Amino acid sequence: MNLKTILFVLPQLLLTNAFSFPFNRVALKQYGKNTVNIFEPPRRFDSNYIEEFEPCLFYTGGNSDIPCEIYGSLLTKLAKENLTVLVINSEIKNNYQLLKEISENKPITVIGHSSGCMEALNVCNNLDTVKNIILLDPVDNRILFDRENYNTKIDLNYPSNSTLFLNARKSYKWEYFPPKAPFIPFFQFHSEKLCVDNIKTMTAKDFGHADILDYKWGEFMHNSFAKGLEDRDVSKIDTYHTWVASVIKHFIKSGEKLDLKTVNWTHRER
């Protein structure tokens, strides 16, 4: 097909909605003095396509201080699942009026990774619009900031309809030859510490705490102090991110009715 044919056919396809061509959308939006990173679903050139607004508040590790750029692969894949991901940084995490504004006061899913999970749980004490909670390898950092309550269970003012713990096996696995401690040896936040109904737990086999990060950052962590997947092929990590995004989407759609037996077994521990 020559260039003239392409230039002639392409506009016709767009006008007749003969196909849908998605574009990723990543925006840095301003709300007063605050900026929010937003990963939006791909735009489609299809007049019959109705875009749904399903807001997810995403809390990065390090108490939401870690920049979202190192989660780019996962966040982009979540957006491709038609989820709008609003990254909540440390500057806005306690601004609950703003959180309601950016989520348009609609039912939300809060997603946290590592110690960002505690920030995600905290928002459930202040927003009554939380529908789902998803905790990725949750770390209980109360031992650093609230030691008196470290061993106490967490009650939420506004408990969600359903909660998912999605753990990576190697975050908790000890090695003996040679001896090496896991990344989360003692500070794992167990589901038993959360006083809510409808908790589901899933474990990704073979993966580690930092494999959820973009490849180069996960590679650095794997070679230093957070062991991950042994086969460090970039396509394997990319497939893992796709799998995590699909599990999250499946959970948001199904919630408490989610049947774990129907979830893709590719990376799940049996």
Disulfide bonds with the S-S distance in Angstrom:
none
